[in-house]
Amino acid sequence: MSQPIRAPYHPGQPSSRPALMDFRHLQQFLVLAETLNFHRAAEKLHMSQPPLSVSIRKLEEMVGVPLFVRGRQGVQLTEAGLAALDEARRALFHAEQFRLAARAGAAGEGGTVRIGFVGSATHGILPRILPLFRQRYPGVTVVLREATSIRIMQDLAEDTLEVGIVRVPVAMGSNVRLVPLTTENFALAVPKGHPLARRGRIRLTDLADEAFIMYTATEAAGLRMAAINACQLRGFTPRITQEAVQVQTLLSLVESGLGVALVPAGSRRHPGPNVVYKTLADFPADASIGISLAWNPDTERSAARNLREMASQAFRDKPAKYPVPRLRQGGRQA
């Protein structure tokens, strides 16, 4: 008759010292359940048979019921052992998933990276970075959030974002740092029926009497400062009649005939039916703008670091042409 493996356990009686079960016990239980032979199980586990027998008995003491019976035909699982078999497999599976997730997170190959971006970054910036990043790090979940540059910088400082794609110049706060990705000048956007739309060569000085649609001081202080600074370097202060936050909104107001605007030159890639773009012949070199990657070194995680390094590599062949002015809080140049 088959006899259970004898162990000094006492079902239903609390132990004075709680036993600690580890995944090694579960692994040994599974191998013995699969082989139903102590000798073969010990060989697969690269251990001798007596320590395996002792470990199985300790496991039975921990759970309080016999898991195996031993007879002349070999070892068999008890009802309790059969019932616990699937749970043991699941426990070891999740333990392995835990190990892999932890290692992937440490290497930046897992987890989540939250990216804030300005709308203009969807043209030529994100399409250049994200496909390569997702291909190289398929285990990382990318969460995108569109916002203004000022909002992105605040979120980076508050650790609600890991990476920001922002327009520069931008107000710098806390310990957030910037890596230039692209640098460009402003282009002039005028309504299609405007007299300037028919001129071949236009200088900034030709705009002294024009009505300007300008970026707001609260949500787009960097672009506003850069545009006003460019005009002042050419001897005039722009006459502002309308304000907006997003470049696309400025262009819509230009198309509506409400004035002219200085917009990032990259906007020319997406012309509207009633707006004409013009290159400014005398645009000041030190009034350039651009797009940079922002991150907070105090809170940077591995996945964000991998994204930053990949973006820097992708744009290494296009370094910033001019130094990007830094702004203090409030929009003044540092």
C-alpha positions in Angstrom: 0.0 0.0 0.0 1.2 3.5 -0.8 2.3 5.5 2.1 2.6 9.3 2.3 6.0 10.8 2.8 6.2 11.2 6.5 6.7 14.7 7.9 6.1 16.1 11.4 3.4 18.6 10.4 0.2 19.2 12.4 -2.7 20.4 10.2 -4.8 23.1 11.8 -2.3 23.9 14.5 -0.5 27.3 14.3 3.2 27.1 14.2 5.2 29.1 16.8 7.6 30.1 14.0 6.1 30.8 10.6 7.8 28.8 7.9 9.2 30.7 4.9 8.5 29.2 1.5 10.7 30.3 -1.4 10.6 29.6 -5.1 13.2 27.0 -4.8 10.7 24.8 -3.0 8.2 25.3 -5.8 10.7 24.5 -8.4 11.6 21.2 -6.7 8.0 20.4 -6.2 7.3 20.9 -9.9 10.3 18.8 -11.1 9.4 16.0 -8.8 5.7 16.2 -9.9 6.8 15.9 -13.5 9.3 13.1 -13.1 7.6 11.2 -10.2 11.0 9.9 -9.3 13.4 11.4 -6.7 16.5 10.2 -8.4 15.6 11.7 -11.8 14.3 14.9 -10.2 17.5 15.3 -8.2 19.5 14.9 -11.4 17.4 17.6 -13.2 17.8 19.9 -10.3 21.6 19.3 -10.1 21.5 18.1 -6.5 21.7 14.8 -4.6 18.6 12.9 -3.6 18.7 13.2 0.2 18.6 17.0 0.3 15.7 16.9 -2.2 13.8 14.5 0.0 14.4 16.8 3.0 13.3 19.9 1.0 10.1 18.3 -0.1 9.3 17.3 3.5 9.9 20.8 4.6 7.5 22.1 1.9 4.9 19.7 3.2 5.4 21.0 6.7 4.9 24.5 5.4 1.6 23.8 3.6 0.4 21.4 6.3 -0.6 18.5 4.1 1.2 15.7 2.2 1.8 16.5 -1.5 3.3 13.1 -2.5 2.8 9.4 -1.7 5.6 6.9 -2.2 4.9 3.3 -3.1 6.5 0.3 -4.9 5.5 1.8 -8.2 7.2 5.1 -7.5 6.1 8.5 -6.3 2.6 9.8 -6.9 0.9 13.2 -6.3 -1.8 13.3 -3.6 -5.1 15.2 -4.2 -3.5 18.1 -2.5 -0.5 17.9 -4.7 -2.6 17.8 -7.9 -4.6 20.7 -6.7 -1.5 22.8 -6.0 0.3 21.9 -9.3 -1.2 24.6 -11.5 -0.8 27.2 -8.8 2.9 26.3 -8.4 3.4 26.7 -12.2 1.6 30.1 -12.2 3.7 31.2 -9.2 7.0 30.4 -10.9 5.8 31.9 -14.1 4.9 35.2 -12.4 8.2 35.1 -10.5 10.1 34.8 -13.8 8.0 37.6 -15.3 8.8 39.7 -12.2 12.5 39.1 -12.7 12.4 39.9 -16.4 10.3 43.1 -15.8 12.7 44.3 -13.1 15.8 43.7 -15.3 14.1 45.2 -18.4 13.1 48.3 -16.3 16.7 48.7 -15.1 18.0 48.5 -18.6 15.3 50.8 -20.0 13.8 47.9 -22.0 10.5 47.9 -20.2 8.1 50.1 -18.3 6.6 53.4 -19.5 8.0 56.6 -20.9 5.8 59.7 -20.9 6.6 62.3 -23.6 5.2 65.8 -23.7 5.5 67.5 -27.1 4.5 70.7 -28.8 2.3 70.4 -31.9 5.1 71.4 -34.4 7.1 68.4 -33.2 4.7 66.1 -35.0 6.4 67.2 -38.3 9.8 65.8 -38.7 10.7 65.2 -35.0 8.5 62.5 -33.5 8.3 60.6 -36.8 12.1 60.5 -36.8 12.4 59.3 -33.2 9.5 57.1 -32.3 9.6 54.4 -35.0 13.3 53.7 -34.2 12.7 53.7 -30.5 9.7 51.4 -30.7 11.6 49.0 -32.9 14.6 48.9 -30.6 12.6 48.9 -27.3 9.3 47.1 -28.0 8.7 46.4 -24.3 8.5 50.1 -23.5 5.0 51.7 -23.5 5.1 55.2 -25.0 2.5 57.7 -23.7 2.2 61.0 -25.6 0.8 64.2 -24.3 0.5 67.4 -26.4 1.0 70.7 -24.5 2.8 74.0 -24.6 6.5 74.3 -24.0 5.9 76.0 -20.7 3.5 73.3 -19.5 5.9 70.6 -20.5 8.8 72.2 -18.6 6.6 72.4 -15.5 5.5 68.8 -15.9 9.2 67.7 -16.2 10.0 69.6 -13.0 7.1 67.9 -11.2 8.0 64.4 -12.6 4.7 63.9 -14.4 6.7 63.6 -17.7 10.0 62.0 -18.4 10.8 63.6 -21.8 9.7 66.8 -23.4 10.0 68.0 -27.0 9.8 71.8 -26.7 10.2 75.0 -28.7 13.2 77.1 -27.7 13.9 79.6 -26.4 11.8 78.5 -23.4 11.7 79.5 -19.7 14.1 77.3 -17.7 13.1 76.2 -14.2 14.3 73.7 -11.7 17.0 71.4 -13.0 15.5 70.6 -16.4 18.1 70.4 -19.2 17.9 70.8 -23.0 19.5 69.0 -25.9 19.1 70.9 -29.2 17.5 68.8 -32.0 16.9 71.3 -34.8 17.5 75.1 -35.3 15.6 77.3 -37.7 14.7 80.9 -38.4 11.3 82.5 -38.5 9.5 82.8 -41.8 6.9 85.5 -42.6 3.3 84.3 -43.1 1.0 86.8 -44.9 -2.6 86.5 -46.2 -2.7 85.5 -49.8 -4.2 88.8 -50.9 -1.7 90.9 -49.0 0.6 93.2 -51.0 3.6 91.6 -49.5 2.5 88.2 -50.9 3.4 89.4 -54.4 6.9 90.8 -53.5 9.9 88.7 -54.2 12.4 90.0 -51.6 11.2 91.0 -48.1 13.2 92.4 -45.2 12.1 92.6 -41.5 12.3 96.3 -41.8 9.5 96.2 -44.3 7.1 95.1 -41.6 7.4 98.0 -39.3 3.9 99.3 -40.1 2.2 95.9 -40.3 -0.4 94.5 -37.9 1.2 91.5 -36.1 -0.4 88.3 -34.8 1.8 87.4 -31.9 2.4 84.6 -29.4 0.9 85.1 -26.0 3.2 86.1 -23.2 1.8 83.5 -20.7 1.8 80.3 -22.8 4.4 81.0 -25.5 6.8 83.4 -23.9 9.8 82.0 -25.7 8.5 82.4 -29.2 7.1 85.8 -28.4 10.4 87.0 -27.0 12.3 85.6 -30.0 9.9 87.2 -32.5 9.9 90.6 -30.8 13.7 90.5 -30.3 14.2 89.8 -34.0 12.1 92.9 -34.9 13.8 95.1 -32.4 17.2 94.1 -33.7 16.0 95.6 -37.0 14.9 98.8 -35.4 11.2 98.5 -34.6 8.8 97.0 -32.1 6.0 95.0 -33.7 2.5 96.4 -33.6 0.5 93.5 -32.0 -3.2 93.4 -32.8 -4.0 89.7 -32.1 -2.5 87.0 -29.9 -2.6 83.1 -29.9 -0.7 80.2 -28.3 -0.3 77.6 -31.1 1.5 78.2 -34.4 -1.4 76.6 -36.2 -3.8 79.1 -34.6 -1.6 82.0 -35.7 -1.7 80.7 -39.3 -5.5 80.4 -39.2 -5.7 84.1 -38.1 -3.3 85.1 -40.9 -5.4 83.2 -43.4 -8.4 85.2 -42.0 -6.7 88.4 -43.1 -6.1 89.7 -39.5 -2.4 90.4 -39.9 1.0 88.9 -40.5 3.0 86.6 -38.3 6.5 85.3 -37.7 6.2 81.5 -37.7 8.8 78.7 -37.6 10.2 78.1 -41.0 9.3 74.5 -40.8 5.6 75.5 -41.1 6.2 76.0 -44.8 6.0 72.3 -45.3 2.3 72.5 -44.7 0.9 75.4 -46.7 -2.6 76.6 -46.4 -4.7 77.8 -49.4 -4.9 81.4 -48.2 -1.5 82.0 -46.6 1.8 82.8 -48.3 5.2 82.2 -46.7 8.2 84.5 -47.3 11.8 84.2 -46.4 13.2 87.3 -44.6 16.4 88.5 -46.2 17.7 90.3 -43.1 16.6 87.9 -40.3 19.1 88.2 -37.4 21.2 85.1 -36.9 21.1 85.4 -33.1 17.3 85.4 -33.1 17.0 81.8 -34.3 14.6 79.4 -32.7 14.4 75.6 -32.7 13.2 72.4 -31.1 15.0 70.7 -28.2 14.6 67.6 -26.1 14.1 68.4 -22.4 14.6 66.1 -19.5 15.2 66.3 -15.7 18.4 64.5 -14.7 17.1 64.3 -11.1 14.3 62.0 -12.1 15.4 60.5 -15.4 14.6 56.8 -15.7 16.4 54.2 -17.9 13.8 54.2 -20.7 13.8 58.0 -20.8 17.6 58.0 -21.0 17.5 55.5 -23.9 15.1 57.7 -25.7 17.2 60.8 -25.1 20.4 59.1 -26.3 18.6 57.8 -29.4 17.1 61.2 -30.2 20.5 62.8 -29.8 22.0 60.3 -32.2 19.3 60.7 -34.7 19.8 64.4 -34.9 23.6 64.4 -34.5 24.1 65.2 -38.1 22.0 68.4 -37.7 23.5 70.3 -34.8 22.1 73.6 -33.7 23.5 76.4 -35.9 23.3 79.1 -33.4 23.3 79.2 -29.6 19.9 78.9 -28.2 19.1 81.7 -25.7 18.0 80.6 -22.2 15.1 82.4 -20.5 14.6 82.9 -16.9 11.2 82.5 -15.4 9.0 85.3 -16.7 10.4 85.3 -20.2 13.5 87.5 -19.8 16.7 86.4 -21.5 19.4 85.0 -19.3 
